[in-house]
Amino acid sequence: MCFLGLFGLLSALIPLPAIVPILLYIGLLIGAQAFTSVPKAHAVAVAVAVIPNVASWATGQIDNVLSAAGTSATKVGNDALAKAGVVYDGLKSLGGGAILAGMVLGAIVAFMIDKRYYWATGYCTAGAALSFIGLIHGEQVGWAASPGIALGYLLAAAVCLAFSFNNTPAPAQLPDEHVVAIPGHVASPQIAVEPTR
């Protein structure tokens, strides 16, 4: 639909007040599923993956408000925004390429939680490459678009690589409920016991 330019036609045919509740409902379902369909330990990774999208949304809101006031962030200046408690440049950098950045950050955190530091190192390196060319954390795609952020990812990769030499095994992941099976009876998911250690 994007390739054929049909979204413009749809927006002309379907009024915005009819679309927004549907999109809101879908967004709520996706958000709920993101937390419920992953292991409980990975909930932190899901939350981290959402952060770039929140930053992108906040940047858009700031731009819209400033535009309605007849100005822009460039005209207002970073110093004036910082005095008002708005870290505009940081939000803009964090929110650049938000969907891809969220996937990279979420993967890094998930692998760190699982103590799979080689994989975390690989994703940190991929994050460095993507941010260096501006696909994530950049205003536009280009060579050396965000070298400082790329360096940060490389430092994180070095830390993950250092942790990979520690051979402590990952903690055993137990299921959320341990069902008691009684011979001759159907196991009930409402009867649960604490795991023995």
KAJO-V889596 format. One record per backbone hydrogen bond with DSSP energy under -1.0 kcal/mol. NH is the residue of the N-H (numbers start at 1). CO is the residue of the C=O. If there is no record, write none. Layout:
[[NH & CO] [NH & CO]]
This chain:
[[6 & 1] [10 & 6] [11 & 7] [12 & 8] [13 & 9] [14 & 10] [18 & 15] [19 & 15] [20 & 16] [23 & 19] [24 & 20] [25 & 21] [26 & 22] [27 & 23] [28 & 24] [29 & 25] [30 & 26] [31 & 27] [32 & 28] [33 & 29] [34 & 30] [35 & 31] [36 & 32] [37 & 33] [42 & 39] [43 & 40] [46 & 42] [47 & 43] [48 & 44] [49 & 45] [50 & 46] [54 & 50] [55 & 51] [56 & 52] [57 & 53] [58 & 54] [59 & 55] [60 & 56] [61 & 57] [62 & 58] [63 & 59] [64 & 60] [65 & 61] [66 & 62] [67 & 63] [68 & 64] [69 & 65] [70 & 67] [71 & 66] [76 & 72] [77 & 73] [81 & 77] [82 & 78] [83 & 79] [84 & 80] [85 & 82] [86 & 81] [88 & 86] [91 & 87] [92 & 88] [93 & 89] [94 & 90] [95 & 91] [98 & 95] [101 & 97] [102 & 98] [103 & 99] [104 & 100] [105 & 101] [106 & 102] [107 & 103] [108 & 104] [109 & 105] [110 & 106] [111 & 107] [112 & 108] [113 & 109] [114 & 110] [115 & 112] [116 & 111] [120 & 116] [121 & 117] [122 & 118] [123 & 119] [124 & 120] [125 & 121] [126 & 122] [127 & 123] [128 & 124] [129 & 125] [130 & 126] [131 & 127] [132 & 128] [133 & 129] [135 & 130] [136 & 130] [137 & 96] [142 & 133] [145 & 132] [145 & 142] [150 & 146] [151 & 147] [152 & 148] [153 & 149] [154 & 150] [155 & 151] [156 & 152] [157 & 153] [158 & 154] [159 & 155] [160 & 156] [161 & 157] [162 & 158] [163 & 159] [164 & 160] [165 & 162] [166 & 163] [180 & 191] [185 & 182] [191 & 188] [193 & 178]]
